[in-house]
Amino acid sequence: MIDRLLMPALTFTVMVAALLAFATDLVQSNTSPHRVVQLERVLVVAQRELPATQVVRAEPLRSAANVVAR
């Protein structure tokens, strides 16, 4: 019973909201045209700072043949 009332009410609400959204967009687009401004190009040059953490280097692993032979 509630499905028969809820779905049409939700559909009607979504349709009204979509119509209002289109109407609002149409009114705003006619009243205030957007101004396009082109800014001058800027080139930024900087050096990257070294990380504060130390880097750990791993020693190469011994091969399995060397470990078994010992």
C-alpha positions in Angstrom: 0.0 0.0 0.0 2.7 2.5 0.9 4.6 1.7 -2.3 1.6 2.9 -4.3 1.7 6.3 -2.6 5.4 6.7 -2.0 6.8 6.1 -5.5 4.5 8.6 -7.3 5.2 11.2 -4.6 9.0 10.8 -4.9 8.8 10.9 -8.7 6.7 14.1 -8.6 9.1 15.7 -6.1 12.1 14.8 -8.3 10.4 16.2 -11.4 9.5 19.5 -9.6 13.1 19.8 -8.2 14.6 19.3 -11.7 12.2 21.8 -13.2 13.1 24.4 -10.5 16.8 23.7 -11.1 16.5 24.3 -14.9 14.5 27.5 -14.3 16.9 28.9 -11.8 19.8 28.2 -14.1 18.0 29.8 -17.0 17.2 32.9 -15.0 20.8 33.3 -13.7 22.4 32.8 -17.1 20.3 35.7 -18.5 20.9 38.2 -15.7 24.7 38.0 -15.1 27.0 37.1 -17.9 30.4 35.7 -16.7 33.4 37.8 -17.2 36.4 36.0 -18.7 39.9 37.3 -17.6 43.2 35.9 -19.0 46.1 36.3 -16.6 49.7 36.6 -17.6 51.8 33.4 -17.5 54.2 32.9 -14.5 57.2 30.6 -14.4 58.1 29.4 -10.9 61.6 28.0 -10.4 62.6 26.5 -7.0 64.9 23.9 -5.6 63.5 20.9 -3.8 64.5 20.6 -0.2 66.1 17.3 0.9 64.0 15.1 3.1 64.7 15.3 6.8 64.6 11.5 7.3 67.7 9.5 6.6 67.6 6.9 3.8 68.5 3.4 4.8 70.4 1.3 2.3 70.0 -2.5 2.3 72.9 -4.8 1.7 72.5 -7.2 -1.2 71.1 -10.6 -0.2 73.3 -13.7 -0.4 72.2 -16.2 -2.9 70.7 -19.5 -1.7 73.6 -21.5 -3.2 76.1 -19.7 -1.0 74.1 -20.2 2.1 73.6 -24.0 1.5 77.3 -24.5 0.6 78.5 -23.2 3.9 
